[in-house]
Amino acid sequence: MSQDEVSPQAAAPIELTGNWTTVITEDWRWRMATPPKGDYTSLPLNEEGIRVADMWEPEGDDANCKAYGAGNIMRMPIRVNISWEDDATLLLETDHGMQTRRFHFNPQDIMAGEPTLQGDSVAEWEGATLKVVTRNLKPGYIRKNGVPYSENAVVTEYFDSHLTYGEQWFTVSVVVEDPQYLSEPYYTSSSFKLLPDNNEWNPVNCEDR
């Protein structure tokens, strides 16, 4: 970065750092608990997606933490801490699931490696919105009852900050594209409210959820 360039941190049009908690006001039965096998309501699964989801067995499945991958983690009942790791990398950490995501504004900072649950995320400011595109993912779930996305999935997220009832919130709109298992892109949105401190932070490994 040259001396004349402004870092992504300095150029940030919105404030996303801090401690946040998800506020679940819709899709309660799918987000707060593991739905029964075969409950694919509202999901755009193709035939292969249904076939793979029908193979799901709940016993011991939480051990692989697939529902906490980047394709679904922002739908989970979690708290998040967001901070700047450096002036071009946002760090997002979760208490439940104990996952760490890095949003790189400089794509060249991403080291080539094996797929992971959180993948490789490239970030940019689009007006007053944070856009994050994630690839290089391990297979995961878009619903805890074994509804899959593949290693070829692309997850695009849009973070928007807003005031609601005088409190600071952000809403993240998520698009999961995966022709292997989905007949069309899968759209969701989830809202988070700013907390005054981290007193409610409660790390729980995804195997224990």
Number of C-alpha atoms within 10 A of each C-alpha: 7 6 6 6 9 12 15 20 17 10 11 16 15 17 14 22 15 15 23 26 20 20 15 15 8 10 9 10 9 18 16 13 14 14 15 12 16 14 16 18 8 7 18 16 24 14 13 15 22 19 13 14 23 16 12 16 11 13 7 8 15 16 12 12 19 25 27 26 23 32 33 21 22 25 25 21 18 22 25 26 20 19 16 16 14 12 14 18 22 21 17 20 19 26 20 22 23 15 21 16 19 22 24 24 22 14 15 9 11 14 8 9 9 10 14 16 23 21 23 24 24 21 23 19 17 10 10 13 17 20 22 21 19 20 19 19 24 20 19 27 21 21 26 26 23 28 26 27 30 19 18 16 23 21 22 22 25 20 20 18 20 14 10 10 7 7 10 16 21 22 18 21 17 25 18 22 21 21 18 17 23 22 16 14 16 18 14 13 15 18 20 21 20 19 18 10 10 13 8 13 17 13 14 15 15 18 13 10 11
